[in-house]
Amino acid sequence: MWLIFALLTTFSWAFADLFYKKGAVPDDKVSHIKTVIMVGLVMGIHGFAYMLINGIAFSPVYLVTYSPVPFMY
């Protein structure tokens, strides 16, 4: 079963990357950065809303603990 999920994830990532590149404006040098910022913003809002709706507790210490992860990405 994990193989199906791994393949689905790989194909989804590839299609998302394709659409990000297709959506970039060739004349705008920062178009790809705008796309990344908007995707991060939407995912952040979704994560925050999910935590509020489901009553998940969040400590700001987690930001410090996991901060190396986004920097490495």
Protein Blocks (a to p, Z undefined) as FASTA:
>chain_A
ZZmmmmmmmmmmmmmmmmmmmmpcfklmklmmmmmmmmmmmmmmmmmmmmmmnopacdfk
lmmmmmmmmmmZZ
